[in-house]
Amino acid sequence: MSVIQRMSDVIQQKVNSVLDKAEDPNEALDLSYQKQLEALQQVRRGVADVLTSEKRLELQQNELSQSQAKLQAQAREAVAQGRDDLARLALTRAQSAQEQLDGLQGQIAQLKAQEQKLEDTAMKLQAKVEAFRTQRETMKAQYTAAKASTQVGESVTGLSEHMADVNLMLDRAREKTTQMQARSAAVDQLMDSGALDTIGPGGQDDIDRQLKVHVVDAAVDQQLAAMKKQLTGGAAGQLSAGSIVVRIHGEDQYRLPEADRRKLDQFDADLMSAIRAGDEPRFKGTLTTLLTWVRSEGQKLPGDDLSGSDVVLPSSDMTLKEAQDLVAGEPALSKS
């Protein structure tokens, strides 16, 4: 495979792959549903985390309550024994525990409010996810039905790729049949006229026969050309006056006459020869000459022209190593 053909195939494969992924609504719906499930799971984890923090604070609250009750009991016992100093110390610690209890109570109340808010959010999100799941299945079913209907319609009308190939083969078969019928009629006419009668070699009659056959063949060829032109609607003339679109990778597109394809093929052969020989100076020189010729001889297409590229040329900064990798089947393109 040539380097230009390989470059064209790689670009076309990448474009087709991107378009196929972008144009599949089923994958887009599945991805959206998956992201909604992840969001719902994240909210539920938040509820669990808040509830865990709330339970931890409640345990601390119970421990402080028990400690405060114990300190109150110690203060009463110290007063009974006449130890006012110990009673004061116990009451001071009990008061500090009460202040901590008051603070914990406020934090627990905030966590409860936050927990309730997250639970409400989770319920609403759950309802949205369930509604979207039903909508997703409906849209996927509609898309599948529309796609199947389109494929059936294309097959019936002959617009599908397979049916187009079948129609092309039928057209070629008709053209060959018409050509054979024309030749058969010409042979019958020659036999009726006696132009195909056997005459000894070397005689004057043989010369006359060959001259007549030549005239008849010319007339038959002329009739065949007219038939082909009628059958194809002048398509051959349009093809001879056609053009090819050449893209320089990473740059612009240019339109060249169809007659320049031979020169492109020659450049391609020179590039392949340099690549196989490992001759980087010859490769760079040939590539520079090729790109300069396309820019000077080709008609530059506008940036918004969406014409498909018939040929993709390497960029001017491609190295010999990159070209060898490309030809070997490792398309490591440095530019998009």
C-alpha positions as CSV (number, residue, x, y, z in Angstrom):
1,M,0.0,0.0,0.0
2,S,1.3,3.5,-0.9
3,V,2.0,6.2,1.6
4,I,-0.7,8.5,0.1
5,Q,-3.3,5.7,0.1
6,R,-2.3,4.7,3.7
7,M,-2.7,8.4,4.8
8,S,-6.1,8.7,3.1
9,D,-7.3,5.4,4.7
10,V,-6.2,6.4,8.2
11,I,-7.9,9.8,8.0
12,Q,-11.1,8.3,6.7
13,Q,-11.1,5.6,9.4
14,K,-10.7,8.1,12.2
15,V,-13.4,10.4,10.8
16,N,-15.8,7.5,10.4
17,S,-15.1,6.2,13.9
18,V,-15.8,9.6,15.5
19,L,-19.0,10.1,13.5
20,D,-20.3,6.7,14.3
21,K,-19.9,7.2,18.1
22,A,-21.3,10.7,18.0
23,E,-24.4,9.7,16.0
24,D,-25.5,6.8,18.2
25,P,-28.3,8.1,20.5
26,N,-28.6,4.8,22.4
27,E,-25.1,5.3,23.8
28,A,-25.8,8.9,24.7
29,L,-29.0,7.9,26.6
30,D,-27.1,5.1,28.5
31,L,-24.3,7.4,29.4
32,S,-26.8,10.0,30.8
33,Y,-28.6,7.4,32.8
34,Q,-25.3,6.1,34.2
35,K,-24.3,9.6,35.3
36,Q,-27.7,10.1,37.0
37,L,-27.3,6.8,38.9
38,E,-23.8,8.0,40.0
39,A,-25.2,11.3,41.3
40,L,-27.9,9.4,43.2
41,Q,-25.4,7.1,44.8
42,Q,-23.2,10.1,45.8
43,V,-26.2,11.7,47.6
44,R,-26.9,8.4,49.4
45,R,-23.3,8.3,50.5
46,G,-23.7,11.8,51.8
47,V,-26.7,10.8,53.9
48,A,-24.8,7.9,55.4
49,D,-21.8,10.1,56.2
50,V,-24.0,12.7,58.0
51,L,-25.9,9.9,59.9
52,T,-22.5,8.5,61.0
53,S,-21.4,11.8,62.3
54,E,-24.7,12.3,64.1
55,K,-24.4,9.0,65.9
56,R,-20.8,9.7,67.0
57,L,-22.0,13.0,68.6
58,E,-24.8,11.3,70.3
59,L,-22.4,8.8,71.9
60,Q,-20.3,11.7,73.1
61,Q,-23.4,13.3,74.5
62,N,-24.3,10.2,76.5
63,E,-20.8,9.9,77.9
64,L,-20.9,13.6,79.0
65,S,-24.3,13.1,80.6
66,Q,-23.0,10.2,82.6
67,S,-19.9,12.1,83.6
68,Q,-22.0,15.1,84.7
69,A,-24.2,12.9,86.9
70,K,-21.2,11.3,88.5
71,L,-19.7,14.7,89.3
72,Q,-22.9,15.9,90.9
73,A,-22.9,12.8,93.1
74,Q,-19.3,13.4,94.1
75,A,-20.1,17.1,94.9
76,R,-23.0,16.0,97.3
77,E,-20.7,13.4,99.0
78,A,-18.0,16.1,99.5
79,V,-20.5,18.5,101.0
80,A,-21.7,15.8,103.4
81,Q,-18.1,15.2,104.5
82,G,-17.5,18.9,104.9
83,R,-15.0,19.1,102.0
84,D,-16.3,22.3,100.3
85,D,-13.1,22.5,98.2
86,L,-13.7,19.1,96.6
87,A,-17.4,19.9,96.2
88,R,-16.5,23.1,94.3
89,L,-14.1,21.3,92.0
90,A,-16.7,18.6,91.2
91,L,-19.4,21.3,90.5
92,T,-16.9,23.2,88.3
93,R,-16.3,20.1,86.2
94,A,-20.0,19.3,86.1
95,Q,-20.7,22.9,84.8
96,S,-18.0,22.4,82.0
97,A,-19.6,19.2,81.0
98,Q,-23.0,20.9,80.8
99,E,-21.5,23.5,78.4
100,Q,-20.1,20.8,76.2
101,L,-23.5,19.1,76.3
102,D,-25.2,22.3,75.1
103,G,-22.7,22.6,72.2
104,L,-23.2,19.0,71.2
105,Q,-27.0,19.4,71.2
106,G,-26.7,22.2,68.7
107,Q,-24.4,20.3,66.4
108,I,-26.7,17.2,66.6
109,A,-29.6,19.4,65.6
110,Q,-27.7,20.8,62.6
111,L,-26.7,17.3,61.5
112,K,-30.3,16.1,61.7
113,A,-31.5,19.1,59.6
114,Q,-28.7,18.3,57.0
115,E,-29.7,14.6,57.0
116,Q,-33.3,15.4,56.3
117,K,-32.3,17.8,53.5
118,L,-30.1,15.1,51.9
119,E,-32.9,12.5,52.2
120,D,-35.3,14.9,50.5
121,T,-32.8,15.5,47.7
122,A,-32.3,11.7,47.3
123,M,-36.0,11.1,47.0
124,K,-36.4,13.8,44.4
125,L,-33.4,12.5,42.4
126,Q,-34.7,9.0,42.7
127,A,-38.0,10.0,41.1
128,K,-36.1,11.8,38.3
129,V,-33.9,8.8,37.6
130,E,-37.0,6.5,37.5
131,A,-38.8,8.8,35.1
132,F,-35.7,9.2,32.9
133,R,-35.3,5.4,32.8
134,T,-38.8,5.0,31.4
135,Q,-38.2,7.8,28.9
136,R,-34.8,6.3,27.9
137,E,-36.4,3.0,27.1
138,T,-39.1,4.7,25.1
139,M,-36.6,6.8,23.1
140,K,-34.4,3.8,22.4
141,A,-37.4,1.8,21.2
142,Q,-38.4,4.7,18.9
143,Y,-34.9,5.0,17.5
144,T,-34.6,1.3,16.9
145,A,-37.9,1.2,15.1
146,A,-37.0,4.3,13.0
147,K,-33.6,2.8,12.1
148,A,-35.2,-0.5,11.1
149,S,-37.9,1.3,9.0
150,T,-35.2,3.4,7.3
151,Q,-33.1,0.3,6.4
152,V,-36.1,-1.5,5.0
153,G,-37.1,1.6,3.0
154,E,-33.6,2.0,1.6
155,S,-33.5,-1.7,0.6
156,V,-36.9,-1.3,-1.1
157,T,-36.0,1.9,-2.9
158,G,-32.5,0.8,-3.8
159,L,-30.8,3.5,-1.7
160,S,-28.9,1.3,0.7
161,E,-25.3,0.5,0.1
162,H,-25.9,-3.2,-0.7
163,M,-28.8,-2.4,-3.1
164,A,-26.7,0.3,-4.8
165,D,-24.0,-2.3,-5.4
166,V,-26.6,-4.7,-6.8
167,N,-28.0,-2.0,-9.1
168,L,-24.5,-1.2,-10.3
169,M,-23.9,-4.9,-11.2
170,L,-27.2,-5.0,-13.0
171,D,-26.3,-1.9,-15.0
172,R,-23.0,-3.4,-16.0
173,A,-24.7,-6.6,-17.0
174,R,-27.1,-4.7,-19.1
175,E,-24.3,-2.8,-20.8
176,K,-22.4,-6.0,-21.6
177,T,-25.5,-7.6,-22.9
178,T,-26.2,-4.7,-25.2
179,Q,-22.6,-4.7,-26.4
180,M,-22.8,-8.5,-27.2
181,Q,-26.1,-8.0,-29.0
182,A,-24.6,-5.2,-31.1
183,R,-21.6,-7.4,-32.0
184,S,-23.8,-10.3,-32.8
185,A,-25.9,-8.2,-35.1
186,A,-22.7,-6.9,-36.8
187,V,-21.4,-10.4,-37.3
188,D,-24.7,-11.5,-38.8
189,Q,-24.6,-8.5,-41.2
190,L,-21.0,-9.4,-42.2
191,M,-22.1,-13.0,-42.8
192,D,-25.1,-12.0,-44.9
193,S,-22.9,-9.7,-47.0
194,G,-20.4,-12.4,-47.7
195,A,-17.5,-10.4,-46.2
196,L,-16.5,-13.4,-44.0
197,D,-16.4,-15.9,-46.9
198,T,-13.2,-17.8,-47.1
199,I,-10.9,-16.8,-49.9
200,G,-7.4,-18.1,-50.7
201,P,-4.6,-16.1,-49.0
202,G,-2.5,-13.8,-51.1
203,G,-5.2,-13.0,-53.7
204,Q,-6.8,-9.7,-54.5
205,D,-10.1,-10.8,-53.2
206,D,-8.5,-11.3,-49.8
207,I,-7.3,-7.7,-49.8
208,D,-10.7,-6.5,-50.7
209,R,-12.3,-8.6,-48.0
210,Q,-9.9,-7.1,-45.3
211,L,-10.6,-3.6,-46.5
212,K,-14.4,-4.2,-46.3
213,V,-14.0,-5.8,-42.8
214,H,-12.0,-2.8,-41.7
215,V,-14.8,-0.4,-42.9
216,V,-17.5,-2.5,-41.3
217,D,-15.6,-2.7,-38.0
218,A,-15.2,1.1,-38.0
219,A,-19.0,1.5,-38.5
220,V,-19.7,-1.1,-35.8
221,D,-17.4,0.7,-33.4
222,Q,-19.1,4.0,-34.1
223,Q,-22.5,2.5,-33.5
224,L,-21.3,0.9,-30.2
225,A,-19.9,4.2,-29.0
226,A,-23.3,5.9,-29.8
227,M,-25.1,3.1,-27.9
228,K,-22.8,3.4,-24.8
229,K,-23.3,7.2,-24.8
230,Q,-27.1,6.7,-24.9
231,L,-27.1,4.1,-22.2
232,T,-24.8,6.0,-19.8
233,G,-26.3,9.4,-20.5
234,G,-22.9,10.9,-21.3
235,A,-21.4,9.8,-18.0
236,A,-18.0,9.0,-19.7
237,G,-17.7,12.7,-20.8
238,Q,-18.4,13.9,-17.4
239,L,-15.8,11.6,-15.9
240,S,-13.1,12.8,-18.3
241,A,-13.9,16.3,-17.3
242,G,-13.9,15.5,-13.6
243,S,-11.5,16.5,-10.9
244,I,-10.0,15.1,-7.7
245,V,-9.8,16.8,-4.3
246,V,-6.4,16.6,-2.6
247,R,-5.9,17.4,1.1
248,I,-2.5,18.3,2.6
249,H,-2.6,16.8,6.1
250,G,-2.9,19.6,8.6
251,E,-3.5,22.3,5.9
252,D,-6.0,23.0,3.1
253,Q,-7.7,21.2,0.3
254,Y,-7.0,21.7,-3.4
255,R,-8.9,20.6,-6.6
256,L,-6.8,19.2,-9.4
257,P,-7.9,17.9,-12.9
258,E,-8.4,14.2,-13.2
259,A,-5.6,14.1,-15.7
260,D,-3.1,15.0,-12.9
261,R,-3.8,11.6,-11.2
262,R,-0.9,10.0,-13.1
263,K,1.5,12.6,-11.9
264,L,0.3,12.1,-8.3
265,D,0.8,8.3,-8.8
266,Q,4.4,9.0,-10.0
267,F,5.1,11.2,-6.9
268,D,3.7,8.4,-4.8
269,A,6.0,5.9,-6.4
270,D,9.0,8.1,-5.8
271,L,8.1,8.6,-2.2
272,M,7.7,4.8,-1.7
273,S,11.1,4.3,-3.3
274,A,12.7,6.7,-0.9
275,I,11.0,5.2,2.1
276,R,12.0,1.7,1.2
277,A,15.6,2.8,0.6
278,G,15.7,4.8,3.8
279,D,16.9,7.9,1.9
280,E,15.6,10.8,4.0
281,P,17.0,13.6,1.9
282,R,15.4,12.2,-1.3
283,F,12.1,11.6,0.7
284,K,12.0,15.2,2.0
285,G,12.9,16.6,-1.4
286,T,10.2,14.6,-3.2
287,L,7.7,15.5,-0.6
288,T,8.5,19.2,-0.8
289,T,8.3,19.1,-4.6
290,L,4.9,17.3,-4.4
291,L,3.4,19.8,-2.0
292,T,4.7,22.8,-3.9
293,W,3.3,21.5,-7.1
294,V,-0.2,20.9,-5.5
295,R,-0.3,24.4,-4.0
296,S,0.7,26.0,-7.3
297,E,-1.3,23.9,-9.7
298,G,-4.4,23.1,-7.6
299,Q,-7.4,25.3,-7.0
300,K,-7.5,26.0,-3.2
301,L,-11.0,25.2,-1.8
302,P,-12.6,27.6,0.8
303,G,-12.3,26.6,4.5
304,D,-16.1,26.0,4.7
305,D,-16.1,23.6,1.7
306,L,-17.2,20.2,3.0
307,S,-16.1,18.2,-0.1
308,G,-14.7,14.8,0.7
309,S,-10.9,14.3,0.1
310,D,-10.1,11.8,-2.7
311,V,-6.4,11.9,-1.7
312,V,-4.6,12.9,1.5
313,L,-1.0,13.9,1.3
314,P,1.5,13.9,4.2
315,S,2.3,17.1,6.0
316,S,5.5,19.0,5.1
317,D,7.0,18.2,8.5
318,M,6.6,14.4,8.2
319,T,9.8,12.6,8.9
320,L,11.1,9.5,7.2
321,K,10.5,7.4,10.4
322,E,6.9,8.5,10.6
323,A,6.4,7.6,6.9
324,Q,7.9,4.2,7.5
325,D,5.7,3.6,10.5
326,L,2.6,4.8,8.5
327,V,3.4,2.4,5.6
328,A,4.0,-0.4,8.1
329,G,0.6,0.0,9.6
330,E,1.3,2.1,12.7
331,P,-0.4,5.5,12.0
332,A,1.1,7.7,14.7
333,L,0.0,11.1,13.3
334,S,1.5,14.1,15.0
335,K,-1.2,16.4,13.9
336,S,-5.0,16.3,14.0
